[in-house]
């Protein structure tokens, strides 16, 4: 039971780390690749949409793995 509760914290921690890295690294890359303000503005919109899409997939995967683990443990009992 303790292991299940500990796993609950992994999902937001992983999401926070990957999300933070995405924001920091993609901003730096955008500044290097796109010198004009108009290009950066457009890229920021695409980055935001990409962030929402990728983070949704990441959450789906993490929740799926967690629920599969919970179900396996339930069946063992």
C-alpha positions in Angstrom: 0.0 0.0 0.0 2.8 2.4 0.8 4.4 1.7 -2.5 1.1 2.7 -4.3 0.9 5.9 -2.4 4.5 6.8 -3.1 3.9 6.2 -6.8 1.2 8.9 -6.8 3.9 11.5 -6.3 6.0 10.3 -9.2 3.5 11.4 -11.8 3.5 15.2 -10.9 7.3 15.1 -10.3 8.0 13.6 -13.7 5.6 16.0 -15.3 7.2 19.0 -13.6 10.8 18.0 -14.5 10.0 17.2 -18.2 7.7 20.3 -18.5 10.3 22.6 -17.0 13.1 21.2 -19.3 10.8 21.6 -22.3 10.1 25.3 -21.5 13.7 26.2 -20.7 15.4 24.4 -23.5 12.8 25.1 -26.2 13.0 28.9 -25.4 16.7 28.9 -25.7 16.5 27.0 -29.0 13.9 29.3 -30.4 16.1 32.4 -29.6 19.0 30.8 -31.4 17.1 29.6 -34.5 14.7 32.5 -35.0 16.1 36.0 -34.8 13.0 38.1 -35.6 10.3 38.9 -33.0 7.5 37.8 -35.4 9.1 34.4 -35.9 9.6 33.9 -32.2 6.0 34.9 -31.5 4.7 32.3 -34.0 7.1 29.7 -32.7 6.0 30.3 -29.1 2.4 29.5 -30.1 3.5 26.3 -31.8 5.7 25.4 -28.7 2.7 26.0 -26.5 0.5 23.7 -28.6 3.3 21.1 -28.7 3.7 21.3 -24.9 0.0 20.7 -24.4 -0.1 17.7 -26.8 3.1 16.1 -25.5 2.3 16.6 -21.9 -1.2 15.1 -22.5 0.5 12.0 -24.0 2.9 11.9 -21.1 0.1 12.1 -18.5 -1.8 9.4 -20.4 1.2 7.1 -20.3 2.0 7.7 -16.7 -1.6 7.3 -15.5 -1.9 4.1 -17.7 1.2 2.6 -16.2 0.2 3.5 -12.7 -3.3 2.1 -13.1 -2.0 -1.1 -14.7 0.3 -1.6 -11.7 -2.5 -1.0 -9.3 -4.7 -3.6 -11.1 -1.8 -6.2 -11.1 -1.4 -5.7 -7.3 -5.2 -6.0 -6.8 -5.3 -9.3 -8.7 -2.5 -10.7 -6.6 -4.5 -10.2 -3.4 
